[in-house]
Amino acid sequence: MSAICRFIHAEKANYPVTLLCKVMKTARSTYYAWVAGRENREARRRADEALRTRSR
């Protein structure tokens, strides 16, 4: 599923998310949940990196 969401994310500048989700047979809620999770994972990665830097 993440490959489909990555594709939609990459193409959303060219096509509406609604259309991409319809063509890829993916619920918009699935895509937006993936985006939210992606942002959370990135924030956690930055926090982990900052902690690693401080502990050295």
C-alpha positions in Angstrom: 0.0 0.0 0.0 2.8 2.4 0.7 4.1 2.2 -2.9 0.6 3.4 -4.1 0.6 6.2 -1.5 4.1 7.2 -2.5 3.0 7.3 -6.1 0.0 9.4 -5.3 2.1 11.8 -3.2 4.6 12.2 -6.1 1.9 12.9 -8.6 -0.4 15.1 -6.6 1.3 18.2 -8.1 0.1 17.1 -11.5 -3.3 15.5 -10.7 -6.0 15.9 -8.0 -5.6 13.4 -5.1 -9.2 12.4 -5.6 -8.5 11.3 -9.2 -5.3 9.5 -8.3 -7.0 7.6 -5.5 -9.8 6.6 -7.8 -7.5 5.4 -10.6 -5.3 3.5 -8.0 -8.4 2.1 -6.3 -7.3 3.5 -3.0 -9.5 5.3 -0.4 -8.6 8.9 0.1 -8.6 8.3 3.8 -5.9 5.6 3.3 -3.7 8.1 1.5 -4.3 10.9 4.1 -3.6 8.5 7.0 -0.3 7.5 5.2 0.6 11.2 4.9 -0.1 11.8 8.6 1.9 8.8 9.6 4.8 9.9 7.3 4.9 13.3 9.0 4.9 11.7 12.4 7.7 9.3 11.5 9.8 12.1 10.2 9.3 14.1 13.4 10.2 11.1 15.5 13.3 10.6 13.3 14.4 14.2 13.8 13.9 13.9 17.6 15.8 10.7 17.7 18.7 12.3 15.8 18.7 15.3 18.1 18.9 13.0 21.1 21.7 11.0 19.6 23.6 14.2 18.9 23.2 15.4 22.5 24.3 12.1 24.0 27.6 12.0 22.2 
